[in-house]
Structure formats: structure tokens, C-alpha cells
Amino acid sequence: MKKLFFISLLLSYSFPASAELNIFACEPEWAALSQELGGDDVVVYSATTGLQDPHYIQARPSLIAKARKADLLVCTGAELEVGWLPLLQSKSANPMIQNGADGYFMATDYVSLLNKPTHIDRSQGDVHSAGNPHIQTDPHQILKVGEALTLRLQQLDMNRKAAYQQRWSDFKQRWRSAIVKWEKQAEPLINMPIVTQHDNWVYMIDWLHLNRVANMESKPGVPPTINDLNTVVNTLATSPAKAIIYAAYQPSKASDWLADKTGVSKVSLPYTVGGDASTTDLFSLFDNTLMLLLKAQK
């Protein structure tokens, strides 16, 4: 009897049925989605906040330590994290999160990307060869990623397959209902003329059928020069805009200058979860984004 007890105890330590899946998310939107789909069966860590530029993160020791323990890496991909993620993978020496491993998940692998360049050279600025990676500004893209991520969670944690499926079904129903609501609310925004500070809104523009009359950066990722800004001023003289859009994580200096020069209102959008105090999950991300755009449209 004692022998059976000790064998049972040993097995319980070797195969902990209650152990959560450790998820390392590169951005807050994927941390939020992972939590929606994983619930109490996962522990989620976000490498960045809504007030950080995901292009420029340092692979500091605390991030390496988190990555070393991860069962699943959930990131945007399409070269968004190219400046820091490969180093993080290498330093962590975690086989689960290396390229091609079961624990390596890039959201952009599961959607069609916009703005795929036909030619790339250094003179063009920070151009992503696979296409524009900023997919989280369109809720339809998040739905596609959610379906793929659910399958990956089930693959890594077969014992909880039914639980992941149930959460996905619940999230999908709530998310589709929210999209219907958001698209109804956004009808007044169709063809709304805007200026953007950086080329990270193409999916939102495509989704809401906005009219971007100008982008401040003449080269992606390169801060606009005074000549760039004066070119936008000249454009707005003949094609007026309702709002100047920039992300909460971005310095507002260029938008401030343009707003002062033209009188066009500037609008800081959360861009991702945590971009402002009231954007605490994926649903409030789109609630607040639309609220700010509709306010600027009036």
C-alpha cells in the first residue's frame, strides 16, 4: 500500500495535471488574446506595454528569464520584433520558442498582410519585407489570429483541449457581436479625411474606410523632417483633414507642430491594450478607438 502511495506521489510531481501553460507575448494585444483563450489554464507575460514602441525593445535580463520559462511565444512577426526577438530567443536557450518549434507562434502568419513592398533598399526607411505588421487595429484580423492560436494551445496542452475550444467559441461569439456593433457605430467615419504620423494604421483605415490624405513620415520609421511637414501643410490646404492620428506610444512633437500650423485636431489613439488608462482589454481597445475618432469627426 505504501509503495503504491509513493508511486502515485512521484507521478503527481512528474506530470502535474494542474500546471499552467506559460505564455510569453511580445505585445499587449497578444497577451490579452492569449488570456481570453487560455483563462486560468495559462500564465501570460507581456514583454511590452501599450506605451512602448514594439520596434525598439531591449533584450534585457528580465525578459530573457521570462522567455527561458515560456512554453509558447506569441508575437506579431513580419519583422516587427526583428531588432530584439532573435537575441531573446538565442539568450534564453529555450528550444520551445525557437523558429519552427511548436511553441513559436507569429500572428502575421495567419492573415493577409497589406503594403507588401515590391522592392526594398535601405534608402526607403524601416520597410517590412513581408508587409505591414500592425494588424491589431482591425478586429477581423484578431479573429483570424484567435482561431489559429486556439489550435496551437490545444496542440501544446491536449489535456485541456475542450476548455480551450469552449473559450474560443465564447470569445468568437462575443467578438463577432462586438464587430457588428462597432461597424454600425463607425458608419459616420466612412471617408473621414485623416493625417497619420506613422504608417501603423493601414488596417484600421482599410476596415473603417477612412480617407488618409497624408502621412507625415516620407520614409517609414524615419521621423518627419520640416520639409516633410511643410509638404503635409500644403496638401491640407487643398485636401483638408478632420484629425491628425498618432499612437499613444509615439512622441507627439510632429503632430503638435502640424496641429498648431493647420488648426487640425490631433488625436492620440491607444493603438493597443494599455495605450491609455481605460483601454484594459481588446474590447475596450476598439470601444475607445471609435469613441475618439467619432469625437474628432464632429
GIVEN-V347867 format. One line per field, one symbol per residue. phi: phi as a letter, one per 20 degrees, with the letter a starting at -180 (. if undefined). psi: psi as a letter, one per 40 degrees, with the letter a starting at -180 (. if undefined). burial: # if it has 9 or more other ideal C-beta (glycine too) atoms within 8 Angstrom, else .. A space follows every 50 residues. Layout:
BEGIN
phi: ???
psi: ???
burial: ???
END
This chain:
BEGIN
phi: .fffffffffffefcffeffeedddfcffefffffgeelfecddcdfcdf ddfffcceffgfffffffefebdccfnlmfdffbfgffffffleffdegn ffedcdgffdceeelffebcbffeneeefepfeeffecffffffffffff fffffecffdgffffffffffgfffffffgfffffegfegmffcddebed cffffffelfdeeacfefcgndgfeffgffffgffffdcfdebddbegfe gegffgfffffdnffeceefmbfnfbfeedbfffgegfffgfffffff
psi: ddddddddddddddghdehihhhhhdidddddddddddbeeihhhhdiie fihedgihgiddddddddehdhhhidafedededddddddddfhddeihe idehhhdeeeihiifhiehhideeaghhdeihegeeehdddddddddddd ddddddgddfdddddddddddddddddddddddddedeehehhihidife eddddddefihhdihdhdhhehhhidddddddddddddgiidihhiidei iedddddddddeehhihhiddihedidegeadddddddddddddddd.
burial: ....................###################.##.#####.# ...##.#.#...##.###.#.##########..##..##.##.#.###.. #.######..#.##..#......##..#.##########.########## .###.##..##.###.##..##.###.##..#...#..##.######### ##########.######.##.#.#...##.###.##....########## .#.######....#.###########..#.##.#######.###.##.
END
